[in-house]
Amino acid sequence: MEYSKNEANLSSEEIARYARHISLPEIGIKGQEKLKASSVACIGTGGLGSPLLIYLAAAGIGRIGIVDFDVVEYSNLQRQIIHTTNSIGQLKTDSAKQHILKINPSCRVDLFNQKLTSSNALEILRAYDVICDCSDNFPTRYLINDACLILNKPNIYGSIARFEGQVSVFNFKEDSPNYRDLIPTPPPKGLIPSCSEAGVMGILPGIIGTIQAAEVIKIITNIGYPLDGRLLIFNALKMHFKELTLKSNPENKNIHKLIDYKSFCSEIKVKNDVDFDIKSISIKELKLLLRQSSKEIVLMDVRNQDEHNQCSISGSTLIPLSTIESGEAINEIKSLTAKKNLYVFCKSGKRSVLALKHLNKFGIKGINVEGGIDSWNNQI
């Protein structure tokens, strides 16, 4: 498929710079000219966007658009390799542009220091040949997907969590699947922990983002077999790749306008058979309860050992979510909660909901502590 309409001639310096590409018969001079004439938009300059932008710049993409509104923080540096310690406090877009131009001064870099929304997505993305979804939340993923459907742009999708990542190419051809074929409806809010809560292996986004960059290069130069209709899944712990086939549902292509995606993703409720009408308690209510009747309470922390060691609520018992999901801790919890009321907390209240969901299967009832240790630290 051809995306670059106006091929650009290479200078002698560029021929030297891209010599290893040009030596590949599949790419050659013509392919490198296509890369120079192409434009790619990247939404997100975090873990996925970092390696993708670095390799796109090195590959000679002529125009790169970067959409992000965040600033660089210390916690980013473990995996967001386009930023450095000197970038702390800078806009991520500014930090990324500085790095890109150090790699390849010939790149045109467009910065959009704003959140991608339904009101600006079509205007921003319309100018680019290929769109790269390096976002980290469901509303943005659905927004990017739908904008690509309306604009007829290929969408290079990547996502990561803990030790596992996924890559696919959506909307590549008329009959190609899109993100809604992978996830037709958003998961219930709060059911899937964020990277800040669940953690992520630093090297993982490097692998997934680099694969996204490879797909971009293949599509622009029209070589190889893109991940169209295929979902590539990588597990870093097992060092294992597997591939799933995705099929297109014509109903999921029926997108003609953008909507309020935050509301769309918030409307999905956890069904009763999943969350069994989970009861919650606020941090302030919990504090009062601990003062009045602490002997009648089991306060359970479902984070991991390191998190618990750094900060926890006095009197709480650590039982990591992983040991609940595996069933290893069920008997211990039954013993602890005999004739006592169970209250469960984590970092922000997401893992505790998952824990209560699993415990319900074994007849163990409990109450979720809203906001988790984050709210405890802020309010108490």
Secondary structure, 3 states (H helix, E strand, C coil): CCCCCCCCCCCHHHHHHCHHHHCCCCCHHHHHHHHHHCEEEEECCCCCHHHHHHHHHHHCCCEEEEECCCECCHHHCCCCCCCCHHHCCCEHHHHHHHHHHHHCCCCEEEEECCCCCCCCHHHHHCCCCEEEECCCCHHHHHHHHHHHHHHCCCEEEEEEEECEEEEEEECCCCCCCCHHHHCCCCCCCCCCCCHHHHCECCCHHHHHHHHHHHHHHHHHHCCCCCCECEEEEEECCCCEEEEEECCCCHHHHCCCCCCCHHHHHHCCCCCHHHHCCCEEECHHHHHHHHHHHHHHEEEEECCCHHHHHHCCCCCCEECCHHHHHCCCCHHHHHHHCCCCEEEEECCCCHHHHHHHHHHHCCCCCCEEECCHHHHHHHHC
